[in-house]
Amino acid sequence: DYQVQEVYSRFCLEVARGLKRSTHPQANVKCFPTYVQDLPTGDEMGKYLALDLGGTNFRVLLVSLKGHHDATVDSQIYAVPKDLMVGSGVQLFDHIAGCLAKFVEKHDMKTAYLPLGFTFSFPCVQLGLKEGLLVRWTKGFDCAGVEGEDVGRMLHEAIQRRGDADIAVVAILNDTTGTLMSCAHRNADCRVGVIVGTGCNACYVEDVENVDLLRADFKK
């Protein structure tokens, strides 16, 4: 019991350090605001796109929310050719936009307005719900012209260049955040999302007063 309590105390201390602007650089547990400020109620309705990029394949999903905690998901997996993994960022996002257009056409929704949530599982600094700057590539990617840039904007520009689908990038999120949100849609008590894979990552719901890293205008 003592060891468990000691681990708990040390972990909580490091989380607190990770949330504070002055101690964040030295903290062993890095905390990053997601800018997601509400959990789903389960009553949401409508059709939404989701894009999940985090490896040599990416998934496109059409999520139909029907209220009463009910939802259906249609998805398709697309490959990222090896040459695009080390090419230019414009080429990568043009490829993704092309696959999005094919997916939308397949589901006969080319004329529909579709909000898109972008799960981008690479190290990012988020400046807002739909603004995320890539810190560095991992997982074999090394596309030029993306590090330090807003990946949400780059995806938006690729979609606009095609001009054949009415898709709006409305959120950028880590896969742990996506896990929390999808589970909370079914279970209102869910407050933590965890991914255990090549690496381990987690997100949780925190009071904004404790998040010193969050810009003041987001605490209103």
MIDOSE-1310 file (N, C-alpha, C; in nm, 2 decimals, decimal comma, always signed):
residues 220
dyqv	+0,08/-0,12/+0,00/+0,00/+0,00/+0,00/+0,09/+0,13/+0,00; +0,20/+0,12/+0,07/+0,28/+0,24/+0,08/+0,34/+0,27/-0,06; +0,38/+0,17/-0,13/+0,44/+0,19/-0,26/+0,34/+0,24/-0,36; +0,22/+0,19/-0,35/+0,11/+0,24/-0,44/+0,09/+0,39/-0,41
qevy	+0,08/+0,43/-0,28/+0,06/+0,56/-0,24/+0,17/+0,65/-0,29; +0,29/+0,60/-0,28/+0,41/+0,68/-0,32/+0,41/+0,71/-0,47; +0,37/+0,60/-0,55/+0,36/+0,62/-0,69/+0,25/+0,72/-0,73; +0,14/+0,71/-0,66/+0,03/+0,80/-0,68/+0,07/+0,95/-0,65
srfc	+0,14/+0,97/-0,54/+0,18/+1,10/-0,49/+0,28/+1,16/-0,59; +0,37/+1,08/-0,63/+0,47/+1,13/-0,73/+0,41/+1,16/-0,86; +0,32/+1,08/-0,91/+0,26/+1,10/-1,04/+0,18/+1,23/-1,03; +0,10/+1,25/-0,93/+0,02/+1,37/-0,91/+0,10/+1,50/-0,91
leva	+0,22/+1,49/-0,84/+0,31/+1,60/-0,84/+0,36/+1,63/-0,98; +0,40/+1,53/-1,06/+0,45/+1,55/-1,19/+0,34/+1,61/-1,28; +0,22/+1,56/-1,27/+0,11/+1,61/-1,35/+0,09/+1,76/-1,32; +0,10/+1,80/-1,19/+0,08/+1,94/-1,15/+0,20/+2,02/-1,21
rglk	+0,32/+1,97/-1,21/+0,43/+2,04/-1,27/+0,41/+2,05/-1,43; +0,35/+1,95/-1,48/+0,33/+1,95/-1,63/+0,22/+2,05/-1,67; +0,13/+2,08/-1,58/+0,03/+2,17/-1,61/+0,07/+2,32/-1,59; +0,18/+2,34/-1,52/+0,22/+2,48/-1,49/+0,32/+2,53/-1,59
rsth	+0,30/+2,65/-1,64/+0,39/+2,70/-1,74/+0,54/+2,71/-1,70; +0,56/+2,74/-1,58/+0,70/+2,76/-1,53/+0,78/+2,63/-1,51; +0,71/+2,52/-1,48/+0,77/+2,40/-1,46/+0,75/+2,29/-1,57; +0,67/+2,33/-1,67/+0,64/+2,23/-1,77/+0,76/+2,18/-1,85
pqan	+0,86/+2,27/-1,88/+0,98/+2,21/-1,95/+1,06/+2,11/-1,88; +1,06/+2,11/-1,74/+1,13/+2,02/-1,66/+1,05/+1,90/-1,62; +0,92/+1,90/-1,64/+0,83/+1,80/-1,58/+0,85/+1,67/-1,65; +0,84/+1,56/-1,58/+0,85/+1,43/-1,64/+0,73/+1,38/-1,71
vkcf	+0,61/+1,44/-1,66/+0,48/+1,41/-1,73/+0,44/+1,54/-1,80; +0,46/+1,54/-1,93/+0,42/+1,66/-2,01/+0,27/+1,67/-2,03; +0,21/+1,78/-1,99/+0,07/+1,80/-2,01/+0,04/+1,90/-2,12; -0,05/+1,87/-2,21/-0,08/+1,97/-2,32/-0,23/+1,99/-2,32
ptyv	-0,28/+2,12/-2,32/-0,42/+2,14/-2,34/-0,47/+2,09/-2,47; -0,59/+2,03/-2,47/-0,65/+1,99/-2,60/-0,75/+2,09/-2,65; -0,79/+2,19/-2,57/-0,89/+2,29/-2,61/-1,03/+2,23/-2,63; -1,04/+2,10/-2,59/-1,18/+2,05/-2,59/-1,24/+2,08/-2,45
qdlp	-1,35/+2,15/-2,45/-1,40/+2,20/-2,32/-1,53/+2,14/-2,28; -1,58/+2,05/-2,36/-1,71/+1,99/-2,33/-1,70/+1,84/-2,37; -1,77/+1,75/-2,29/-1,78/+1,61/-2,33/-1,92/+1,60/-2,40; -1,93/+1,50/-2,49/-2,06/+1,47/-2,55/-2,17/+1,43/-2,45
tgde	-2,29/+1,47/-2,49/-2,40/+1,43/-2,40/-2,47/+1,30/-2,44; -2,44/+1,26/-2,57/-2,51/+1,14/-2,62/-2,63/+1,18/-2,70; -2,67/+1,31/-2,69/-2,79/+1,36/-2,77/-2,76/+1,42/-2,90; -2,63/+1,42/-2,94/-2,59/+1,49/-3,06/-2,65/+1,41/-3,18
mgky	-2,67/+1,49/-3,29/-2,72/+1,43/-3,41/-2,65/+1,49/-3,53; -2,64/+1,42/-3,64/-2,58/+1,47/-3,76/-2,47/+1,37/-3,81; -2,42/+1,41/-3,93/-2,31/+1,33/-3,99/-2,18/+1,41/-3,99; -2,08/+1,33/-3,96/-1,94/+1,40/-3,94/-1,84/+1,30/-4,00
lald	-1,73/+1,37/-4,05/-1,61/+1,29/-4,09/-1,51/+1,29/-3,99; -1,43/+1,18/-3,98/-1,32/+1,17/-3,90/-1,20/+1,12/-3,98; -1,08/+1,17/-3,96/-0,96/+1,13/-4,03/-0,86/+1,10/-3,92; -0,81/+0,98/-3,93/-0,71/+0,93/-3,83/-0,58/+0,89/-3,90
lggt	-0,48/+0,98/-3,88/-0,35/+0,97/-3,94/-0,25/+0,95/-3,83; -0,18/+0,83/-3,83/-0,08/+0,81/-3,73/+0,02/+0,70/-3,76; +0,02/+0,66/-3,89/+0,11/+0,56/-3,93/+0,11/+0,54/-4,08; +0,15/+0,43/-4,13/+0,16/+0,40/-4,28/+0,03/+0,39/-4,34
nfrv	-0,08/+0,37/-4,27/-0,21/+0,38/-4,32/-0,29/+0,49/-4,24; -0,40/+0,53/-4,30/-0,49/+0,62/-4,23/-0,63/+0,58/-4,26; -0,72/+0,62/-4,16/-0,86/+0,58/-4,17/-0,94/+0,70/-4,20; -1,04/+0,69/-4,28/-1,15/+0,79/-4,30/-1,28/+0,73/-4,25
llvs	-1,35/+0,80/-4,17/-1,47/+0,75/-4,11/-1,59/+0,85/-4,13; -1,71/+0,79/-4,16/-1,83/+0,87/-4,16/-1,91/+0,83/-4,04; -1,92/+0,92/-3,94/-1,99/+0,90/-3,82/-2,13/+0,96/-3,82; -2,23/+0,88/-3,80/-2,37/+0,92/-3,80/-2,42/+0,92/-3,66
lkgh	-2,44/+1,04/-3,60/-2,49/+1,04/-3,46/-2,64/+1,05/-3,47; -2,71/+0,97/-3,39/-2,85/+0,96/-3,40/-2,93/+1,00/-3,27; -2,85/+1,05/-3,17/-2,91/+1,08/-3,04/-2,93/+0,96/-2,96; -2,97/+0,97/-2,83/-2,99/+0,86/-2,74/-2,87/+0,77/-2,73
hdat	-2,75/+0,83/-2,74/-2,62/+0,76/-2,73/-2,60/+0,66/-2,84; -2,67/+0,68/-2,95/-2,66/+0,59/-3,06/-2,58/+0,65/-3,18; -2,50/+0,57/-3,24/-2,41/+0,61/-3,35/-2,38/+0,49/-3,44; -2,36/+0,52/-3,57/-2,31/+0,42/-3,66/-2,18/+0,48/-3,73
vdsq	-2,09/+0,39/-3,77/-1,96/+0,43/-3,82/-1,94/+0,35/-3,95; -1,91/+0,42/-4,06/-1,86/+0,35/-4,18/-1,72/+0,40/-4,20; -1,62/+0,31/-4,23/-1,48/+0,35/-4,24/-1,41/+0,28/-4,35; -1,30/+0,34/-4,39/-1,22/+0,28/-4,50/-1,07/+0,32/-4,47
iyav	-0,98/+0,22/-4,49/-0,84/+0,24/-4,47/-0,77/+0,27/-4,60; -0,69/+0,37/-4,60/-0,61/+0,41/-4,72/-0,46/+0,40/-4,68; -0,38/+0,36/-4,78/-0,23/+0,35/-4,76/-0,17/+0,49/-4,78; -0,06/+0,51/-4,71/+0,03/+0,62/-4,74/+0,16/+0,56/-4,81
pkdl	+0,17/+0,58/-4,94/+0,29/+0,53/-5,01/+0,42/+0,58/-4,95; +0,52/+0,49/-4,95/+0,65/+0,52/-4,89/+0,71/+0,65/-4,94; +0,70/+0,68/-5,07/+0,76/+0,80/-5,12/+0,69/+0,92/-5,07; +0,56/+0,91/-5,04/+0,49/+1,03/-4,98/+0,53/+1,05/-4,83
mvgs	+0,57/+0,95/-4,76/+0,61/+0,96/-4,62/+0,74/+1,04/-4,61; +0,81/+1,05/-4,71/+0,94/+1,13/-4,71/+0,94/+1,24/-4,82; +0,83/+1,27/-4,88/+0,82/+1,37/-4,98/+0,79/+1,51/-4,92; +0,71/+1,59/-4,99/+0,68/+1,72/-4,94/+0,54/+1,71/-4,86
gvql	+0,52/+1,80/-4,77/+0,40/+1,80/-4,70/+0,28/+1,83/-4,79; +0,30/+1,91/-4,89/+0,19/+1,94/-4,99/+0,15/+1,81/-5,05; +0,24/+1,73/-5,10/+0,21/+1,60/-5,16/+0,13/+1,51/-5,07; +0,17/+1,50/-4,94/+0,11/+1,42/-4,84/-0,04/+1,46/-4,82
fdhi	-0,06/+1,59/-4,80/-0,19/+1,64/-4,77/-0,28/+1,64/-4,90; -0,22/+1,65/-5,01/-0,30/+1,64/-5,14/-0,35/+1,49/-5,15; -0,26/+1,40/-5,12/-0,30/+1,26/-5,12/-0,42/+1,23/-5,03; -0,41/+1,28/-4,91/-0,52/+1,26/-4,81/-0,65/+1,33/-4,86
agcl	-0,64/+1,45/-4,91/-0,76/+1,52/-4,96/-0,82/+1,44/-5,07; -0,74/+1,38/-5,16/-0,79/+1,30/-5,27/-0,87/+1,18/-5,22; -0,81/+1,11/-5,11/-0,88/+1,00/-5,05/-1,01/+1,04/-4,98; -1,01/+1,16/-4,92/-1,13/+1,21/-4,86/-1,24/+1,23/-4,96
akfv	-1,20/+1,29/-5,08/-1,30/+1,31/-5,19/-1,36/+1,18/-5,24; -1,27/+1,08/-5,25/-1,32/+0,95/-5,30/-1,42/+0,89/-5,20; -1,39/+0,90/-5,07/-1,47/+0,85/-4,97/-1,61/+0,92/-4,97; -1,61/+1,05/-4,98/-1,73/+1,12/-4,98/-1,82/+1,09/-5,10
ekhd	-1,75/+1,08/-5,21/-1,82/+1,04/-5,34/-1,88/+0,90/-5,32; -1,81/+0,81/-5,27/-1,86/+0,67/-5,25/-1,99/+0,67/-5,16; -1,99/+0,76/-5,07/-2,11/+0,77/-4,98/-2,21/+0,87/-5,03; -2,20/+0,91/-5,15/-2,30/+1,00/-5,22/-2,32/+1,13/-5,13
mkta	-2,21/+1,19/-5,08/-2,23/+1,31/-5,00/-2,14/+1,42/-5,05; -2,12/+1,43/-5,18/-2,03/+1,53/-5,23/-2,08/+1,67/-5,21; -2,22/+1,69/-5,21/-2,28/+1,82/-5,20/-2,31/+1,85/-5,05; -2,29/+1,76/-4,96/-2,32/+1,78/-4,82/-2,21/+1,86/-4,75
ylpl	-2,24/+1,94/-4,65/-2,14/+2,01/-4,57/-2,10/+1,90/-4,46; -1,97/+1,88/-4,45/-1,93/+1,77/-4,36/-1,82/+1,83/-4,27; -1,84/+1,85/-4,14/-1,74/+1,89/-4,04/-1,65/+1,77/-4,02; -1,52/+1,79/-4,01/-1,42/+1,69/-4,00/-1,33/+1,70/-3,87
gftf	-1,32/+1,60/-3,80/-1,22/+1,59/-3,69/-1,10/+1,52/-3,73; -0,98/+1,58/-3,71/-0,86/+1,53/-3,76/-0,77/+1,47/-3,64; -0,77/+1,34/-3,63/-0,68/+1,28/-3,53/-0,54/+1,27/-3,59; -0,45/+1,35/-3,53/-0,31/+1,36/-3,58/-0,22/+1,31/-3,47
sfpc	-0,17/+1,19/-3,48/-0,10/+1,13/-3,37/+0,05/+1,15/-3,38; +0,09/+1,27/-3,39/+0,23/+1,31/-3,39/+0,25/+1,42/-3,29; +0,37/+1,45/-3,24/+0,39/+1,55/-3,14/+0,36/+1,69/-3,19; +0,26/+1,75/-3,13/+0,21/+1,88/-3,17/+0,20/+1,98/-3,05
vqlg	+0,21/+2,11/-3,08/+0,17/+2,21/-2,99/+0,04/+2,27/-3,04; -0,07/+2,25/-2,96/-0,20/+2,31/-3,00/-0,21/+2,45/-2,96; -0,26/+2,53/-3,05/-0,29/+2,67/-3,02/-0,44/+2,70/-3,01; -0,52/+2,60/-3,04/-0,66/+2,61/-3,04/-0,72/+2,48/-3,08
lkeg	-0,85/+2,47/-3,08/-0,92/+2,35/-3,11/-0,88/+2,29/-3,25; -0,86/+2,38/-3,35/-0,83/+2,34/-3,48/-0,70/+2,39/-3,53; -0,61/+2,43/-3,44/-0,48/+2,48/-3,48/-0,37/+2,39/-3,40; -0,29/+2,32/-3,48/-0,18/+2,24/-3,42/-0,06/+2,25/-3,50
llvr	+0,05/+2,29/-3,43/+0,18/+2,30/-3,50/+0,26/+2,17/-3,48; +0,30/+2,10/-3,59/+0,38/+1,98/-3,57/+0,52/+2,01/-3,52; +0,56/+1,95/-3,41/+0,69/+1,97/-3,34/+0,79/+1,89/-3,42; +0,77/+1,76/-3,45/+0,86/+1,68/-3,52/+0,78/+1,55/-3,57
wtkg	+0,83/+1,50/-3,69/+0,78/+1,38/-3,74/+0,83/+1,26/-3,66; +0,75/+1,15/-3,66/+0,79/+1,03/-3,60/+0,73/+0,92/-3,69; +0,76/+0,79/-3,65/+0,69/+0,68/-3,72/+0,73/+0,66/-3,86; +0,85/+0,71/-3,90/+0,90/+0,69/-4,04/+0,86/+0,80/-4,13
fdca	+0,78/+0,90/-4,08/+0,75/+1,02/-4,17/+0,86/+1,12/-4,16; +0,88/+1,19/-4,27/+0,98/+1,30/-4,27/+0,95/+1,39/-4,39; +0,82/+1,43/-4,39/+0,77/+1,52/-4,50/+0,83/+1,66/-4,48; +0,88/+1,72/-4,59/+0,94/+1,85/-4,58/+0,83/+1,96/-4,57
gveg	+0,86/+2,07/-4,50/+0,77/+2,18/-4,50/+0,65/+2,17/-4,41; +0,66/+2,08/-4,31/+0,54/+2,06/-4,22/+0,58/+2,09/-4,08; +0,70/+2,05/-4,03/+0,74/+2,08/-3,89/+0,73/+2,23/-3,87; +0,67/+2,27/-3,76/+0,65/+2,41/-3,72/+0,53/+2,47/-3,79
edvg	+0,46/+2,39/-3,87/+0,34/+2,45/-3,95/+0,21/+2,39/-3,89; +0,10/+2,46/-3,91/-0,03/+2,42/-3,87/-0,09/+2,31/-3,96; -0,09/+2,19/-3,91/-0,14/+2,08/-3,99/-0,29/+2,09/-4,03; -0,36/+2,15/-3,94/-0,50/+2,17/-3,97/-0,52/+2,26/-4,09
rmlh	-0,44/+2,37/-4,10/-0,44/+2,46/-4,21/-0,40/+2,39/-4,34; -0,29/+2,31/-4,33/-0,24/+2,24/-4,45/-0,34/+2,14/-4,50; -0,41/+2,07/-4,42/-0,52/+1,98/-4,46/-0,63/+2,07/-4,53; -0,67/+2,17/-4,46/-0,78/+2,26/-4,52/-0,74/+2,31/-4,66
eaiq	-0,61/+2,36/-4,67/-0,57/+2,41/-4,80/-0,57/+2,30/-4,91; -0,53/+2,18/-4,87/-0,54/+2,07/-4,97/-0,68/+2,04/-5,01; -0,77/+2,04/-4,92/-0,91/+2,02/-4,96/-0,96/+2,13/-5,05; -0,92/+2,26/-5,02/-0,96/+2,37/-5,10/-0,91/+2,36/-5,24
rrgd	-0,78/+2,32/-5,25/-0,72/+2,31/-5,38/-0,80/+2,22/-5,48; -0,86/+2,11/-5,42/-0,94/+2,02/-5,50/-1,08/+2,08/-5,53; -1,14/+2,14/-5,43/-1,27/+2,21/-5,45/-1,38/+2,12/-5,49; -1,37/+1,99/-5,46/-1,48/+1,90/-5,50/-1,55/+1,84/-5,38
adia	-1,53/+1,89/-5,26/-1,61/+1,84/-5,14/-1,62/+1,96/-5,04; -1,73/+1,96/-4,98/-1,75/+2,07/-4,88/-1,72/+2,02/-4,74; -1,59/+2,01/-4,71/-1,54/+1,95/-4,59/-1,47/+2,06/-4,51; -1,50/+2,08/-4,38/-1,44/+2,18/-4,30/-1,37/+2,11/-4,18
vvai	-1,24/+2,14/-4,16/-1,16/+2,09/-4,05/-1,20/+2,17/-3,93; -1,27/+2,11/-3,83/-1,32/+2,18/-3,72/-1,24/+2,14/-3,59; -1,16/+2,04/-3,59/-1,09/+2,00/-3,47/-0,97/+1,91/-3,50; -0,86/+1,94/-3,43/-0,74/+1,85/-3,44/-0,72/+1,79/-3,30
lndt	-0,70/+1,66/-3,29/-0,69/+1,60/-3,16/-0,59/+1,48/-3,17; -0,55/+1,45/-3,05/-0,46/+1,33/-3,03/-0,56/+1,21/-3,02; -0,50/+1,09/-3,05/-0,58/+0,97/-3,04/-0,64/+0,94/-2,90; -0,57/+0,98/-2,80/-0,63/+0,96/-2,66/-0,75/+1,05/-2,64
tgtl	-0,75/+1,17/-2,70/-0,87/+1,25/-2,68/-0,98/+1,20/-2,76; -0,96/+1,14/-2,88/-1,06/+1,08/-2,95/-1,12/+0,96/-2,88; -1,03/+0,88/-2,81/-1,08/+0,77/-2,74/-1,17/+0,81/-2,62; -1,13/+0,92/-2,55/-1,21/+0,97/-2,44/-1,35/+1,02/-2,49
msca	-1,35/+1,09/-2,60/-1,47/+1,15/-2,65/-1,57/+1,04/-2,70; -1,52/+0,94/-2,77/-1,60/+0,84/-2,82/-1,66/+0,75/-2,71; -1,58/+0,73/-2,61/-1,63/+0,65/-2,50/-1,73/+0,73/-2,41; -1,71/+0,86/-2,40/-1,80/+0,94/-2,32/-1,93/+0,96/-2,39
hrna	-1,94/+0,94/-2,52/-2,06/+0,95/-2,59/-2,15/+0,83/-2,55; -2,10/+0,72/-2,51/-2,17/+0,60/-2,47/-2,19/+0,60/-2,32; -2,09/+0,65/-2,25/-2,08/+0,64/-2,10/-2,05/+0,77/-2,04; -2,15/+0,84/-1,99/-2,14/+0,97/-1,94/-2,04/+0,99/-1,82
dcrv	-2,00/+0,88/-1,76/-1,91/+0,88/-1,65/-1,76/+0,88/-1,69; -1,73/+0,85/-1,82/-1,60/+0,84/-1,87/-1,52/+0,97/-1,86; -1,40/+0,97/-1,80/-1,32/+1,09/-1,79/-1,18/+1,08/-1,83; -1,14/+0,96/-1,87/-1,00/+0,93/-1,90/-0,99/+0,85/-2,03
gviv	-0,90/+0,88/-2,12/-0,87/+0,81/-2,24/-0,73/+0,76/-2,24; -0,70/+0,64/-2,27/-0,57/+0,58/-2,27/-0,54/+0,50/-2,40; -0,42/+0,52/-2,45/-0,37/+0,45/-2,57/-0,24/+0,37/-2,52; -0,24/+0,24/-2,54/-0,12/+0,16/-2,52/-0,09/+0,09/-2,64
gtgc	+0,02/+0,13/-2,71/+0,06/+0,07/-2,83/+0,21/+0,07/-2,84; +0,26/+0,13/-2,95/+0,40/+0,15/-2,97/+0,45/+0,24/-2,85; +0,37/+0,34/-2,81/+0,40/+0,42/-2,70/+0,28/+0,41/-2,61; +0,28/+0,49/-2,50/+0,17/+0,50/-2,41/+0,13/+0,64/-2,38
nacy	+0,01/+0,68/-2,39/-0,04/+0,82/-2,38/-0,17/+0,82/-2,31; -0,21/+0,93/-2,25/-0,34/+0,94/-2,18/-0,39/+1,08/-2,18; -0,52/+1,10/-2,17/-0,57/+1,23/-2,15/-0,68/+1,22/-2,04; -0,71/+1,33/-1,98/-0,82/+1,33/-1,87/-0,88/+1,46/-1,86
vedv	-0,99/+1,47/-1,80/-1,06/+1,60/-1,78/-1,01/+1,67/-1,66; -0,97/+1,80/-1,68/-0,91/+1,88/-1,57/-0,98/+2,01/-1,56; -0,99/+2,06/-1,44/-1,05/+2,20/-1,42/-0,96/+2,30/-1,49; -1,02/+2,39/-1,56/-0,93/+2,49/-1,64/-0,85/+2,58/-1,54
envd	-0,90/+2,60/-1,42/-0,82/+2,68/-1,32/-0,69/+2,62/-1,29; -0,67/+2,49/-1,31/-0,55/+2,42/-1,28/-0,45/+2,41/-1,40; -0,50/+2,46/-1,52/-0,42/+2,45/-1,64/-0,36/+2,58/-1,67; -0,24/+2,60/-1,61/-0,17/+2,73/-1,63/-0,12/+2,75/-1,77
llra	-0,11/+2,64/-1,85/-0,06/+2,65/-1,99/-0,17/+2,70/-2,08; -0,30/+2,70/-2,03/-0,41/+2,74/-2,12/-0,41/+2,89/-2,12; -0,43/+2,95/-2,25/-0,44/+3,09/-2,26/-0,56/+3,15/-2,18; -0,54/+3,27/-2,13/-0,64/+3,33/-2,04/-0,78/+3,34/-2,11
dfkk	-0,78/+3,37/-2,24/-0,91/+3,39/-2,31/-0,99/+3,26/-2,32; -0,92/+3,14/-2,30/-0,99/+3,01/-2,31/-1,04/+2,97/-2,17; -1,02/+3,05/-2,07/-1,06/+3,02/-1,93/-1,19/+3,09/-1,90; -1,24/+3,17/-1,99/-1,36/+3,25/-1,96/-1,49/+3,15/-1,97
